[in-house]
């Protein structure tokens, strides 16, 4: 039974890349089915696998081949346990990807292979159920009279929002005067200190220093996530803010009401991952390439 499981799992994966493993995968499946239905398995399959493994090891080390042959059942169970652990870890990664947009969970700072495969950053669906916001208040830049408006819901301690920041900066330079960009803070609960970072940037806007503090927070995102208020105030000082005015605003939660408005707008828009963009109402989820944004902008200009 042990070798049946190994043969079925390993050969099934290998058969994706080579047809020669398909008969072995088929035999392994038949053996597993017969075993779990309390019928005798074809023992020649296990003997064939054992012979091939021992023969392969023998070509490198006769002593090691003897050990493998003697304790083959032990090694078989070891590989089964490793296979089960690998499948469990894979399932855990898929679960994290669905909830947080990353295989490694909410505190991960890099992308995982599922992001590259699916192009998705939060769940397995197209953003067809997202509702474009009608309110254009927020941290804005560009020409408010432009016929193309980009609204972004972003989280300052989200690694994907950080990744998209440079793309937005390039677009503002490239389309200088012909687009209007609005950033709406949408702190996610699964990103540590995201709420405090958002209210800090809104406090910095009162001094016309929001872009400076935003840049500092993204540059030191891991520190900000780990140390919270202590790091945020240090970054505010580095951004050149009047700290007396900043501390009064931050400590007294003077931007809380405005921030709650943006959070509610994000909920009304059905935001499920950050960053989420609306280009003249068309939704884009995740830090896409600049080419994709350019295409969306040109389509919006032509419509």
Residue, then its C-alpha position, 0 to 999 in steps of 0.5 A: x500500500x505504501x508504494x502504491x501511494x508513492x507510485x500514484x502521487x509521484x508518477x501522476x505528477x511526472x506524467x504531466x511532463x512525460x508520457x512514460x510515467x502514465x502507465x505507472x500512475x495508472x497502475x498506482x491508482x489501481x493499486x490504491x483503489x483495490x487496497x482501500x476497497x479491501x481487495x488484494x493489490x498487484x504485488x508486482x507493482x511494488x516489487x517493480x518499484x523496489x527493484x528500480x529504486x535499488x538498482x538506481x542506488x546500486x549504480x552509485x553506492x552498493x553499500x547504500x543500495x543494501x541499506x535501502x533494500x533492507x529498510x525499504x518499507x521504512x524509506x517508503x513510509x518516510x516518503x509518504x509522510x513527506x508527500x502528505x506534509x508537502x500536500x498539506x503545505x500546498x493546501x495551506x499556501x492556496x488557502x493563504x492565497x485565497x484570503x490574502x493574495x499571497x501563499x505565505x500569508x498576510x505578512x509576506x513581502x513577496x509574491x508567490x508562484x500563484x500570483x504569476x500563474x493567475x495574475x490574481x491578488x486575493x481570490x479566484x475571480x475576475x473583478x466583475x463584482x466591483x462597484x466604481x466609487x462616485x466620490x472623488x475625494x482623497x489624496x489627489x494629484x494631476x488635472x481634476x478636469x482631465x477626462x481620465x480618472x484613476x482611483x486607487x484603494x490602497x493599504x500603506x503596509x500592503x506589499x502589493x500597494x507598495x509595488x504599484x506605487x512606482x507605476x503610478x508615479x511613472x503614469x503621472x509623469x507620462x500623462x502629465x495634465x491628462x489624468x487625475x489620480x485619487x488615492x483612497x486609503x483602505x487599511x486592511x486588518x490583516x496588515x499590521x499597523x495599516x490603520x495608523x499608517x493611513x491616518x498618519x499620511x492624512x495628517x501629513x496632508x494637512x502640512x502638504x507633506x503626504x507624498x513625502x511621508x507616503x514615500x518614507x512608509x513604503x521605503x520602510x514598510x517592514x519597519x513600519x509594520x513591525x514597530x507601528x507608531x514609533x516607526x511612523x513618527x520617526x518616518x514623519x520626522x524624516x519626511x520633514x513634518x512639523x512634529x508638534x502639529x503632526x503629533x497633535x493630529x495623529x495622537x488625537x485621531x483628527x483624521x479618523x472620520x475622514x479615514x472611516x469614510x474612505x474605508x466605507x467607500x471601499x466596502x461599498x465598492x466591494x474591495x477585496x484586495x489592495x491595490x484596486x484601481x478604477x480607470x474611468x470605472x474599469x477595475x484593475x486588481x493588483x500591481x499590474x505592468x505599466x503597459x496594462x495601465x497604459x492600455x486601460x488609459x488609452x481605452x478610457x481616453x478613446x471612449 
